[in-house]
Amino acid sequence: MNRNMNKRGITTLMMILEIIIILISAALIFSMASKFASSETTNKIVIADDIKMMVDTLIGTPGEATVQYPGNVSQYTFILSSGSITVFIKGEGEHQKIIRYFSLPEGYQAFGTLEDRDRLCLAKEKKKIVLQECLITAAAEEMPEK
């Protein structure tokens, strides 16, 4: 009878230890995931993907158009070429740069760089996509209010 009680006690103790280990593991995984989700790498990936989609949208838009990225991008540097968009923070190593590749239709070009500017715009002029600072927004912000 005493041996039977010990086996039940050990089984219960093992179950409690397993539950504790699972809870600790889940907490560590959640902590790591939340740190990654708020990291600069994630922000650069999202911005690079957004710009890639903006380029695709401009190519499909008839006529000339300008679109502004809806966030402050002052801490990032951007390089747009006819085959990719590169996003990084000045001074970072090559392995921390985020590059997204895309294909342009024949005859189209994409180019431009931007560094230390709050606002980013992509402008379509005939068959050229130009990455630049948003000039209209920058001029409007400098005008004094009446």
N, C-alpha and C positions, 0 to 999 in steps of 0.2 A: 504494500500500500504506500509506503514511504517513497519507493522508487517511482511510482506512478505520479506522485505529487511533484517530485523534482523535475520529471520530464515536462509536465505542464508548465511549471515555473520557468524552465529554460526556454521552452517554446514561446511563451509570452514575452520573456525578456528579449529574445531574438527578434520577435516581431516589432517590439518597441524600438530596438536599435535600427532595424531596417527602415522604419518610418522616419526616424531622426536623420539617418543618412540621406534618404530621399529628399527630405525637406531642406537639408543643408545644400545638397547638390542643386536643387531647383532654385534656391536663393542665389547661389553663385552664378548659375547660368543666366538668370534674369538680370543680375547686376552687370554681368559682362555684356549682355545684349543691349541694355539701356545705355551703357557707356559708349558702345559702338554706334548706336542710333543717334547720339548727340555729338559725335565726333566730327571733326573737320573733313575727314575722308568722305563721310556720308554726304555732307553738304556739297563737296566738290562733285561727287558722283551725280547728285540730283541736278545741280546747276549745269553740268556738262550734258546730261541727257535732255534737259529743258532746251538748251541752246541748239542741240542737234535737231530736236523736233521743230524749233522755231525756223531753222534753215529749211527743213522739209516743207513747212507751211508756206514760207515765202516763195519757194520755187513753184508751188502750185497756185500762187496768187497771181491773177492777171494784173499787168501794169506795175507801177511803182508803189512801194509800201515801206513803212517803217514800223517796227515793233520794239517796245521797251520791255526789258526784263523787269518783273514786278518786285524786285527786292534790292537791298543795298549790297553791292558787290565790291565795296572799296578795299577789302582785305585780300582780294584775289587778283591774279594776273591771267589774262586770256590771250590765246593765240589761235586765230582762225585761219585755216588754209583750205585749199580746194578739196581736201580729203579728210580733214579732221578738225576737232576743237580740243584744245588743251587747256586745262584749268589747274592752277597751282598757286601756292602762296610763296611770295618772293623769299628766296633763301632756302627753300626746301630742296631735298635731294631728288634725283631723277626718279627714284622708285615711288615717290609720293605724288608725282604728277598724275592727273587723271586725263586720259585721252579717249575720246569717242570718235570712231571713224564713220564716215558716211560717203555716199556716192552722189555726185552731181550729174545732171543730164549733160549731154554733149553741148559744148559752147558756154556753159556756165562757169563762173569763177567765184571763189569765196576767199576773202582775205581780211586782215585787220588784227590789231593788237590793242589791248586796253590794260592799264595798270593804274592803281591808286585813284580810281574814279568811283563815285557813288552809283551812277546809273550807266547801264549798258543798253545799247540799241543795236539792232540789226536793220540795215536798210537795203532794200532791193532797188537797184537802178539798172534797168534793162536786164542784162544777164549777169549782173554782178551782185553778190551778197557781201556787204561791208559791215564789219564789226567796228563800232565806234562809240564814243561817249554821246549821250543824248544831248544834243545841242539845244534843242527847243526847251527842254525841261531845265537845263542848267541856266539858260538865259532868263527863263521865267522865275526861277528861284532867287536870282540876284536882284530882280526888280524890287524896289521898296514898296511896301504897301501904303495905300493912301488912307 
